Amino acid sequence: MKAQEVSEARVLTVPLAPLTGRIVIITLVTVIALTVFHGIAGLLRHENLGLGYLPRSGLTLFWLLTLLNLFVHRFSPRWSLSPAELLALFACLLVTGSIPGQEFGIHFYLNLLAFLWHSRPGTPFAETILPHLDPKFLPGHRWNDPAIYLAYQGLPEGVAIPWRDWLLPLCLWTPYFLLLYGTLMLTAGLFVRRWEDEERLLYPLAKVPAAFADAQQSASLLRHPFFWFGFITPCTLWSFRGLHQYFPAFPDLNLQPTTGTLFPAGPATVFNNVPIEVRTDMIGSAYLLPLEVSLSGWLFYLLRRLQCMGRIYLGVTTGHAEFFTFQTMGAYAALALLLFWRNRKFLSQLVKSWGQSFPLSANPPLPPRWLLSGFLLGWVGLMVWCRFFGLAFLWGLVLLGSWFLGALVVARIICEAGLFIYGIPLSPPGTLNQVLFSAFGIDRIGVGNAVKMLAISWCQIRSSATNVLPNFFYAYKLGAIGGVNRTQLTGLLMAAVAVSFVTTHLTNLSVIYRFGVGKLSSWAQNAGFNSLNWLFTQVTMKPKMRSEHWRAFLLGGIVQWCLVWLRGQWLWFAISPLGWVMTQGWPMDRYWFSFFWGWLARALVTQFTGYSGWQAGRPFALGLIVGTFFILTLWGIVHLFYPAPPVLLE
C-alpha cells in the first residue's frame, strides 16, 4: 500500500476559528482529570507521564479523542470537534502536564513539610535553615504541629486533612506560581512572530498532534498498515515488562541494558556500563528530525565520553560532573548572548515602539501593547513578591534573570531540535542555585537569601526538564497550525494553568495525608530531605568557583560559539550546533542509543529511496511514538487500581 502523506503544513486554511464554550469546558475538565491522574501516579510510583515537551498521557488522551471524534464526525458531523478545537485542547494539556508531577507537585508540598519535620530542636537544620523562612509561608511552626506530623504518619481513621493550616501558605505561594507561568507565556507571545515567520523554526514536535487533528489526515494515517505495525511494536515490548511486574514467571524483556564492563582498567573505562536503552518513542522521534539534528544527538554524546576519557588520560580522575556542569553553563551563556545578538534589532524595535506599531503575526497571542506591558508587569510582580517573601531584590533579580535567559535557550533547543525530554547536568534540588552559590559565594549572598532562593526554585527553576516556556511556544504554534484565535487561546492557556494548580493543591495534599510520606514512592519520600540536606551542605561548606570551573565555563562557551560560526559559514557542516549543549544532561544518557537508530534509519532510507521513501516511513515513526505513549499511559492507569512498580522509571 502506498504511504499516505501526512501534511506538515497548516491543517486549517479557513479564517481564524473562535474557541467555543464547549471546547473550553471539555478542556478544563480534561485538565482536571489528567492533573488528578498525574498527581497520584507521580507521588505513589514516580510515573511522570505528564513530563516533557510531548507529554505521554496528554498525547495518548488527545489521540483517543481524535479516534472518538472520527466516529462522531462520521455519524453526526456538527457535533464533532474541529482541528482548531482539538489543537487548542492539546495546547492546554501541553502547558499543564508536568505541574502535578516532577515540575511542581512532587516537590513543593514535601519540601515545605520536610523543612519543619527535619528541623527538630537540636538538629543543625533547626539552627541554620528554618529561622530564615517566614512561618506564614509554611503549614506550621514546629515539627510536631498537626499539619506536619500527620503528613509523615498518615491520617488516623476519622481525622480530616488539616486544610486550615495550608490555606494561608497556598494563598501566598500560588500568586507567585501564576506570575511565573504568566510571564513565560507572555515571553512566548513576544517572540512567536520572530521564531515562526522570520526565522521559521521547525517546531518538530508539533507534527505529531497535527497529524491527527484533521479528520481526513487522521483517517488516512489510521488506515496505513505501517502506523499499526509501529504502534504494536512498543505495545508488545512494554507489555512484557508490565505483565512481569504482576506475574514474575512471565518473561521480562530488558529494554534498558548497558554495555557492561568492556575495559578492565584505564581511561577507556568511561565506556563501561554505558546505557544502550531501547526507547521506541525516541527512535520514532529521531526519524522525523532533520539528519543534522539526529546526528548531533548521538555524536556529541560519544564525544562527551571521549572528552571524559581524555581527562582521565591527562590525570584528571575526579570532578567530571562539576566540569560538565560548568562547561554546559558556558555553552548556555554563549547561546544566550548569540540569541540576544541576533534578535537585537527585533528587541530594540519592540521597546522603542512600546508595541504600538510593532508588526506581529497575522494571528497574535495578544495586542502588541498588552504583550509588552504584561511582560513588564509580570517581572514587577515577581520582584515585589520576592521582596514580600524576604528575598533581597538583587539576588531575586540574579536568580530569576539567569533562569529566564536559560529558559529562552531551552525553548530554542526544543523548538529547533525537537527533543521531547531534555535536561542539563545540574542535579536537582540545586540546579541553577548550584552555579550561583559557587559563582557569587554564600558569604556575599547570605544564608537567608540562599534559603529563599532555593525555596522559590521549587516551581520551574529547579529543573530544565520541566521548563514550560518551550511548551508555550509549541502551544502557540499549534494554534497557528489549527487556525485558532490565539488571543482567545492565551486566555484558555492561563485558565488551564490556574485550574491545574488548584487541582494539584487538592489532589497531592490528599494523597500525602491519606498515605503518609513513608508510603509514597522512594523519590517522593526523599525529595524534601534531599532539598534540605543539599541546602545545608551549601551554606556550611560554602563552595566557590575554582580555576578549573572557569576553564570549563570558557571551554563550553568557546566551543559553542565555534560550532554556531561553522554552521553559519559552511552549509556542508551538517552538524547542529545545539548538539553540544543538548547532549550534556541525563536524558541523552538514556536516549542517545535510540537517537542513533532513528538517525541511521532516516539516513539509509533517504540515501537509497530519497524523500519519498522517508515520507513512506513516517506513519511507522508516528506509530512508534503513539504506541509507546499509549502503552505506558495504559499501565499507569492499571497501576492506579492494581499497584505495581512503574514499567518505566524516568
PyMOL commands that set and color helices and strands:
alter all, ss='L'
color gray80, all
select helices_A, chain A and resi 21-45+56-75+77-79+83-96+108-117+124-128+130-132+135-137+146-153+163-198+204-213+215-222+225-246+267-271+280-288+291-313+320-342+344-353+368-389+393-417+432-440+442-445+447-458+464-466+469-482+486-515+517-519+522-541+547-569+579-582+586-641
alter helices_A, ss='H'
color red, helices_A
deselect
rebuild
show_as cartoon
